[in-house]
Amino acid sequence: MTKPDAPKRHLPTSPFKAPVALAPKHFAKGDQVTHDIYGLGRVIDVEEGIAALVDFGSAQMRILSPYAKMTKL
């Protein structure tokens, strides 16, 4: 088993700009969302910085932070 690559750090002397860190996504109870795999849903509960419980109609799923595949509508 191999380890995943460590994130590359930006050297201060580099002529290239440092990568911009994206702001973490925040969801609130009642937000309507879409997920790349599960489709449309509504946020039922939020555990700040950990996960969001989302009702997708046919199933309720606990989506873990950083919510890469989920966006707010």
C-alpha positions, 0 to 999 in steps of 0.5 A, spaced: 500 500 500 502 506 498 501 513 501 498 519 498 502 524 495 503 530 500 501 537 498 506 541 495 508 547 498 509 554 495 516 556 495 517 564 497 522 565 491 518 562 486 516 566 480 509 563 480 503 565 484 501 561 490 495 556 489 489 559 492 485 555 498 478 555 497 473 557 502 470 551 506 462 550 504 457 552 509 450 549 509 444 550 513 438 546 515 433 547 510 438 548 504 436 545 498 443 542 495 445 537 489 450 532 489 454 529 483 452 522 485 445 522 489 442 528 485 437 533 489 436 533 496 435 538 502 439 538 508 436 536 514 442 537 520 449 540 520 454 537 524 459 544 523 465 542 520 464 534 520 458 532 516 451 534 513 445 529 513 441 530 507 435 527 505 435 525 497 428 523 497 429 515 496 435 515 502 438 520 507 445 520 507 451 523 511 455 527 507 462 528 510 466 535 509 469 538 505 463 537 501 467 536 494 461 533 490 455 537 493 453 544 492 448 549 494 442 551 489 
